C-alpha cells in the first residue's frame, strides 16, 4: 500500500512531534511536510544553513503550521536535529519525537503502527525508539532472535524516539556532522540498555540517491534479468562515511564487537562496489584515505575546505 492509497486512513497523533532537518528545500519538500501533517499535529523544521534563498519555502512551511528554525551556517544533520528536538521539547514536551529527512514520506498509517508496536512491548522500560520495518517496502536487517526484533542499523528518518531517552543517553553527536549520526546514536542506546524496535507495518518511502548502472569494462552487470545499479554518493560523503564509520567502530568494538564487525563488513562491501564499479573512483579513493587519516588523528566536525574543494 502506498502513501497515496492510504491517505484517507491515517490520523494525526498529538503525542508525537516531528522534527525535520532541511537543506536547500524546494517545492517538493513542501508537499512532503504537508503530507507529514496527516500523521502528526506538531512539526519543527530546522534549516541547516541553506546557501540558497529558501525564504519562500520556509514561509510555505510556516503557513502549513510548522515551527521553523534557521541556523546561520551549515552545521550538519546532528546539530540540526538536536536544535529541532530541543525546540520541540521546550514548546510541547512530547512523549515521542519522530525525526525525518526532507525527502522522506510515511507509507500507510505509520505513526499509529509505531505506537502500537511500542504499546505492545513486553519490556517498555527498555524501549528507546521504534524504527521503520522497511524502506520502499524492502525489509531492513534486524538483530533477530526475539519476539520483538530490533533494527540492525536504523537511520534517523522515520525513527520515533522516546523523549526521555535524550536525558539518559544524550543527543546526536554533532562531531560526526553527517553520516553515521544515526548509527552512533543507535549504538549508544544499546550501551545504555535501550532497544530500537522494528515497527510492525512501518514502511518509509525514502530516496536512495542517484542510481547509476553497474558496469565492468562497459558491460552492464546483471543477475538473471535484473540489471544492477551503484547507488552513488559524492566523494565528500565518502569522506564522512569512512571517517565516522572508523571512529564509531573504535568507540563501540569493546562492548558490541559482533555488531561492529557486521557493520564494517557491510561498509567494506559498499566501498568495493564504489571503487570497482562506480564513477569518480579516484576522488572516492582520495576521500576514503583522507577519512581514514582523520579518524586516526581524531579530526572531527566539518570536512576541511581545501579537501572539499579537491573532491568537487
N, C-alpha and C positions, 0 to 999 in steps of 0.2 A: 504494500500500500504506500503510495507516495504522499508527500505532504499535501498536494492539492486535492487528492482524492479524499483525505480525511479532515478537510478544513472545517466541516460542519460538526465534527465530533469532538473537538478539543475544547478545553475550558481554561480560563485563567486561574492561576493559583496564587493567592496573596501571601502564602508562607514562603514563597521562593522569589528571590530577586535576581535578575540577570545583570551581569557585568560584561561589557563588550570592549575589547581593545580594537581601536580603529587606526588605520594609517592610509592616508590619501583615499578616503572613501568616496564613492561615486553614487549615482542614482540607483544602481543595482543593490547597493548596500542599504539604501533607504527602504527598499522593498523587503529586504531581509529583516530589518528592525520592525517594520510594520507586521511582518509575519510573526516575529517573536512575541509581540504584544498579544497574540492569540493565546499564548501559554502562560505568560506572567503579567502582573499588573504594574510592576516596577522595573525600570531598566536604567542602568547607568552606562554611559558611553564615554570612554576616555580616548581622546585624540592624541596619539603618540607623536606629537611634534611634526605633523604632516608638512612637508615643504611646499606643497601646492596650496592654492587658495581654496579651502574647503568650507568657507563661511556659509554658502548656500546649503550645503549638505548638512552642516551642523544645525542650521536653523530648521531644516526639514526634520531632523531627529527630534528637536525640541518641540516642534509642532505635533509630533506623534505622541508626546508626553514623556520623552526620555529626559533624564538629567544629563547634561553634557559637561564634561571637564576637559580642559585643553592643557596639555603640557607644552612648555615653551620650546623644548628641544626633544629630539628623538632619543628616548631613554630606554627603549626595549620593552618587550611584551611583559616582562616580570614587573617592572615599575608601573606600567600602565594598568595592569590587573590589580596590583596592590593598591594603587590610588583609587581605583573604582570600588574595590571591596571595602576599603576603609570609609569611603564616602557613603556606600550603601549601609554599612553597619552604623555609622553615625546618624544617618537620617531615619532609618526604619528598624534597625536591629533585627533583620530577618533570621528565621531559623536556618534557612538554606540559601546558598548563593550558587547560581549556575554560571560558569564562565564560558564565554563564547567568542569565536573568531567572527570577523565581519562577513566572511564568505561562507558561513555555515547556516544550515536550517535543520529543524527537527522534522522527522517523519512521524506520522501517527500522533497519538496523544502522549508525547514523550514525557513531559513532566509528571503527569498522573501516573504513568508506568514506573518512573523512577521513584516517586513517593511510595507507590505500592510495594516496590522492592524493599525500600527502607523500612516500612511499617511491618513487613513480613519477616524481617530478620530475626533469627534466633538469639543474636547477641548484639542488640542495638547499642550497647555501651562501647563497643569497639568499631562501630561503623563510622568511617571518616568521610567517605563520599560514594556516590553512585555514578557510574560512568556509562557511556554508550556500550551496548552489546555488539553493535555492528556499525560500520561506516559504509554508506552507499549499499546497504544490505549484505555486505561481506563480513562474516563473523570475525571478531577480534580475538587474538590469542589470550588465553587465560592461564592462571597458575594451576587451576584444576584441583581435583581431589576432594572437593567438599560439595555439600548441597547448595552452598552459596558461593559460586565461583567468583574469584577476584580477577580483574583485568590485569594482564601482564604488564602493559605499559600504556596506560590511558593518556590521551592528550588533553590539554586544558579545555578545548572546545567540547561542550556537552557534558562536562563534569559538574555534578551537583554536590557541592561541598557543605558539610555542616559548619555553620559559622563559628561555633565554639572551638572547632579544631584549630583555627588560626591562633587562638590563645595558647594552645597546648604545644604546637609544633612550629609556630612562626608562619610568616607569609612566604611568597615565592622569592627565590634567591635572585636578587637584582644583579649580582655579579655575572650571572650567566647571560644576561641581555636577551638573547633569543636562542631557541633550540635547546632541548633537554631541560628547559624550565619545568615542564610538566613531569618529566621523568624523575628529576631530582626531588620534586615535592612528593611524588608518589612513594619514592624510596624512603623519604624522611617520615612519611606517615607510618609505614611499616615499622621503622625503627622505634616509633613511639607506641606500637601495639595497635594501630588502626588498620582497617581494611578498606580497599577500594572495590566495591561490589560491581559486578556486571548487571546493569539494569535490564530486567527481563522485558523484551519488546522495545527497547530503546535503540532506535536507529537514527544516525546522524547523516544528513546529506552534506558532504564536505568536499571541497575542491582538492584534488590530489596533485595539483601543479601541472606543469607542462609535460604532457606525454610525448615522447619522441620515439620514432621507430628504432628498435634494436637491430643493428646490422653487424655482420662480420665480413670484411672485405667486400662491402657493397651488397651482400646477400641478406635479405630480411629474415631474421630469426623467427621461427615459429615452432609450436608444439602441436602436431596434427594440423588442424585448420586454423588454429588460434595464432595470430601474429602478436609477438611480444613487443612491449614498449619499455623504454627507460624513462622513469619519472625524473625530470630534470630539476636540479637545484643549481642556482647560480653559484659561482666559486666562493663568494663571500659567505654564503650559507654553509658551504662545506668546511670553511674555516671554523665557524661556530660549532657545527656538528662534531667535528674532530676534537677540538679543544674541550668542549663541555662534556663529551662522552668519556674522555680520558680522566678528567677531573672528577666526574661523578663516580667512575669505576674505582678510582683510588679512595674516594670518600667512603664507599659502602662495601668494598670487596671483603673486608674483615667480618662484617655482620651478615651480609647477604651474598655469599660467593656464587651460589648456583644461579641466582637471578642476574648478577653482574656478568657472569661468563656467557649466559644465554643471550643477553642483550648485546654484548660485544661481538659475539658470533654473528648476530643479525646485522650489526653495523659493518662488520668486515665484508659480508656478502654484498651489502649495498655499495661499499667502496669498490669492490671488484667489478661490479656491473658498471659503476660510474667511470672507472679508469679504463676499462676494456672496451665498452660499447658506447659510452656517452660522448657528446660533443665537448669541446673545450677541455680536453683531457690534461693538457699541460698546466693550465691555470688551476684545474681542480687538484692536481698533484702539488702544486706550489701552496695552495690554500691548506691542504691537509698537513703538509710538512710544517707550515707556519703554526697551524693549530696545535700540532703535537709539541712543537717547541714551547709555545706559550703555556700549554698545560704543564710542561716540565718545570718552567720557571715561575709559574703561578701568576702570570699576567692574565687578568680577567677584565670584564667590562666590555666596552665597545671596541670593535676592531680598529687597529691603528689606521689613521687616514692614508698614510703612504701605501700601506699594504692594500687597503680597499681600492685605491686608485689603480694599483698594479693589476688587480684582479678584474677590473671592469672590462 
